[in-house]
Amino acid sequence: MSDLPNGKQNNGNYSADNIQVLEGLEAVRKRPAMYIGDVSVKGLHHLVYEVIDNSIDEALAGHCDHIQVFINEGNSITVSDNGRGIPTDWHEKEGKSALEVVMTVLHAGGKFDHDSYKVSGGLHGVGVSCVNALSTKLRAEVHRNGKIYMQEYVIGKPVTPIQEIGESDKTGTSITFLPDSSIFIVSEYNYEILSSRLRELAYLNKGIKLEITDLRETDEEGNHRHDDYYSSEGLKEFVAYLDATRLRLIEDIIHVSTEKNEVPVEIALQYNSSFSENIHSYVNNINTIEGGTHLTGFRRGLTRTLKAYADKSGMLSKLKFDISGDDFREGLTAIISVKVQEPQFEGQTKTKLGNSDISLVVDQAVSEMLANYLEENPKDARTIVQKVILAATARHAARKARELVQRKNVLSGAGLPGKLADCADRDPAVCEVYLVEGDSAGGTAKQGRDRKFQAIMPLRGKILNVEKAMLHKVFENEEIKNIYTALGVSIGTEEDSKALNLDKIRYHKVIIMTDADVDGSHITTLIMTFFFRFMKEIIENGYLYIATPPLYNVKKGKSQRYCWTEEERLAAIDELGKGKDSGLSIQRYKGLGEMNAEQLWETTMNPDQRTLRQVTIDSAAEADRIFSMLMGDEVPPRRQFIEQHAKYAKIDV
């Protein structure tokens, strides 16, 4: 290899000409996942959040109190607000209107000027220009200075100059965009995902009205699906909403909204009779699912303040073992929201706050709030300490059960559950385990699997409902012990004794496979509740899946079609029967046991043909509420949920 005069090296045809500098929005289209997370469901919905974040920033600055979201026919989205409207005057440096700069230049906007926005929301901060780059079409309409301005874009580029199209006595911005189907692998927006995020934003930003309307379909009365959210008390109402299906231990929701070192901090918490810890933390409206310094500060302040009070009260004097931080958080529902000017995000999904100074800020806020409350409410304080003592006693009883799980958790075959039919491969990245309902279906799955990389773990009946069980009961349960042992995971870290250690996990796909009936759905929900409460890290790493066995087999002679939906069944009848049912046999599969090993492999287990649904957490707070409501003691909220959502469900007759 010889050096060339201009510094280039003759390495085949590789030269400076081969180095691409992606300018403007080309980089976004080339590597979309870098900017919005992925090009599937999550990334598709993230586009909406980026536009909403602009409106929320206007609200945080005191200029907006009403945001509307429309899912239009054809799955385009419109987001409108009553803020000041994006400036439309000339931007000297860029040589174009300010609106065009915001729409076409990455990291452009008022949020980078602290005089315009003290704090801005959004995780990636790439803004609406990123949405523009990933949209087939985008239309921006601005009401400002008594005028209506409009500009349209195609794949991030303006197709017309900014136009004045009318007069208006209002102010605000309306953005309509259609995601580019050549980039996204899904194109249909999910109403529930967007609605849940708007509800969350309403609680996190009190005093703002957020509305969502689905224009794609109407009910029997001709009405579009619609929800609006408004919170006057913010996080207090958020905690009340999450705890609606749980039995409160104290009547009040303990709350503080303060500012420490120019960092706004809001905290709300309440104790209930459950055995789980439900703490949700937010930075600039982003759900920090991996925690961070604000969560560390909260835990430290809570533990120190409660322990000091409990020691002072003398209620711990008869305990023969130490109380840990976990004990103070059992049965606790809490929301922590901080607004940080320059947040530093870390972690696998960039949702862990790294700003070291925030830890002390939150520590001080929760300490002062709790100390005052405990002093002023001695009866509630005593109830909380009694709950802590109960948690400590149960944890002490659970230690032996947990240690038994740990001892069994070895990679050698001798330590694996007897029912587990393991696979030959030892590389977790290619191995998968099926958690199968019942021994009969388990036997069929063992015969039908590919032994090289597929393991089968039959479960006997319905596993324990962990939502209602004390900690030691969970670890004493035989089926749950077998799941821990089969997966090869260990429990407990220095910071959190319930945390999961995935260093020796044996499978990167854990697949729940149950019958396609009501019982099967119940068992799936029980297993998912267990994973959410005790193995959330499995879900967060993308390792948990649900198998989808077919509902029907339509047969005529030697031709057959497996069908997963009613629409597919009707299409198969039409195709094989040529419009007539004669000679057709239609089998409705009620259980996995009705299929032989070959059919189960062909429809549900063969990676080339199967459909696996990956379990993800779009909103940890909403998932927490739904699991509590579905699997908890309170029946009325569960009935209300079913009645409310029944009209949007597909009925299987």
Secondary structure, DSSP 8 states (H G I E B T S, - for coil): --B-TTS-B-BTTBSGGG-----TTHHHHHSHHHHHS-SSHHHHHHHHHHHHHHHHHHHHTTS--EEEEEE-TTS-EEEEE-SS----SEETTTTEEHHHHHHHSTT-SGGGSTTT-SS---SS---HHHHHHTEEEEEEEEEETTEEEEEEEETTEESS--EEEEE-S--EEEEEEEE-TTT-S-----HHHHHHHHHHHHHHSTT-EEEEEEEEEE-TTS-EEEEEE--SSTHHHHHHHHTTTS-BSSSS-EEEEEEETTEEEEEEEEEBS-SS-EEEEEETTEE-TT-BHHHHHHHHHHHHHHHHHHHHHTTTTT-SS---HHHHHTTEEEEEEE--SS--EESTTS-EE--THHHHHHHHHHHHHHHHHHHH-HHHHHHHHHHHHHHHHHHHHHHHHHHHHHHH--SSGGGS-TT-B--S---TTT-EEEEEESHHHHHHHHHHS-TTTEEEEEE-SS---GGG--HHHHHH-HHHHHHHHHHT-EE--SS-TT-EE-TT-S-SEEEEE--SSHHHHHHHHHHHHHHHHH-HHHHHTT-EEEE---SEEEEETTEEEEESSHHHHHHHHHHHHTT--TT-EEEE--SGGGS-HHHHIIIII-TTT--EEE---S-HHHHHHHHHHHHSS-HHHHHHHHHHHHTTS----
